Amino acid sequence: MFGTRSATTSILTFTLVLTLGSACSTKPDSGSSIKSRQYFVQGEVLYVRHCSNCHQKNGSGLGLLFPPLNKSDYMDKNFESVICLMKYGTQGEIEVNGKKFNKEMKGIPTLSDLEVAEIATYIYNSWEHQRDSIDVKTVSRILTKCPEQK
C-alpha cells in the first residue's frame, strides 16, 4: 500500500511540475494554441540547428558579418523576404538597424514549408518580436512568389 501511494504521489507531483513549467514559459504566451506552441518549440530546435551558428542563439548576430534577428528592423519591415531567404538565401547588401551587411546567406532548400513556418514562428515570437504563429499555408503562399527561386 505504501509503494502505491508513493508512486501516485510521485506521478501527481511530476504532472504538477510539468504543468506549472509549461505555464511559466514566456514564449509563446499561455493563451496561445497548442499548434502555436508546437511551432515555436520545433522552430527553436530548427533555429539552433540551422541558424544560430551565424545569427547566434540569442539572435544578436555576429558583428558586421551576420545581422541580428533580435531587435531587427529588417525583419519587421520585410516579412515575406525573410520567409524567402530562409529557404533560398540572399546575396547583396541589406541594411539592418542602420548597419550594412553584405555577406551571402545561403538558403536551406531542404527545409519543408512547415519547417520554415516553425522557424518563422520562433524568430517572430522571440526576443523583442511578438507576432502570431506563422501558418504553413501562409509560408507556402509566400514561397511560391519568391524571386529567382534557387
N, C-alpha and C positions, 0 to 999 in steps of 0.2 A: 504494500500500500504506500509506503514512504517513497519508493522509487517511482511510482506512477505519479504521485502528487508533485514530486520534484521535477519530473520530466514535463508535466503540464505547466508548471510554473516557469520553467526554462523556455518553453515554446511561447508562452504568453509574453514573457519578458522580451524575447527576441523579436516577436511581432510588434510589440510596442516600440522598441528601439528602431526597428526598420521603418515603421510608420512615422515616427517623430523625425527621423533622419531625413526622409523624403519630404516631409512637410517643412523642414527648416532650410531646404535648398533655396538658394537665391535666384537661380535661373533655371528654367522659366518659372514664373510665379505659380503658386499652388492652385490658382484658379484656372490654369490652362488645361487643355485637353490632354488625355493620355497620349494621343498621336503627337502633339507638340512636344511633350516631354521626351517621347521616344526619339523624335527627330533631333532634338537638342543633344541628348546623351550620345546617340550614334554619331551625330555631327562632330561632337568633341573628339571622339575616338578617331574619326577620319581626319579631322583638322590636325591633331597631334601627329598622325602617321604621314600625312601628305604636305602639310602647310607650315607647321611650326618650326621646321628647321630654318626657314628663311624669315618668316614673319614673327617668330618666337611664340612660345606657349602663351605669353601674356598679351600678344598682339602688338608689341611695341616696335616691331620691325627690326632691321639691322642697319643702323647708321644711314648712309645715303645709298646703300645697295638695295635694300628691300623696304618698301614703305610700311608704315604702321597700319594695322587694321583697327586698333584701339584709337578712338578719337580721330577717325579718318573722315575728313570732309569729302574725299573722293568716293568712299563707299556710300555716303549719304546722298550724293548727287548723281551717282552712276550705277544704280541698282542693276539694271539689265546688263551693262558692260561687265560688272563684277561676276554675274552669273556666267556670261560667255567666257571670260578669261579663266575661270576655274577649269573649264573643260578644254578650251582651245588655246589658252595662253595669250600673250600680248607682247608686242615689240614696240619700241619707240618710247618717247618721253611722255610721262604722266606727271601731274602735279598733285601732291598730297600735302595738305596743310601748309601751302606756300613753299614747299620744297620740291625740287625737280628730281625725278628718278628716271633713269634711262637704262636699266638692266632688263634684258629679256626675261620674261616669266614664261616658263614652259607650262603648257596646259597639261592636264591629266586626262587624255582622251578615253582612258579605260573606265573613268567614273560613269556610273549609270546616272540617269536623270534623278533617281531617288537619292543617290549619294550626294549629288550636287545640292539638292534641296535640303538634305540634312546638314551639310557643311554650311550652307547659307543660313539656315535656321540658327545654327550655333553662332556664327560670327555676327549675325544681325541681332542677336539677343545676349551678347557678351559684352563685358567691359562697359563702355559708355553707350552702347546701342540698345535700343529697346523697340523691337518690331514684332509683329505677329509671326507665327510659324509660316515658313515659305513652303507652299504646297507643291508637290511634284508636278501637278498639271500646269501650274504657273511656270515652273522651270522648263518643262518640255516645250511649252509655247515659246518661251524666250530663246531656248537653244536652237529652235528651227529658224530663227531670224538672225542669228549671229553672223556677222560679216566674215567672209572668207574662212569658213569652217575648215580647219586643217586636219 
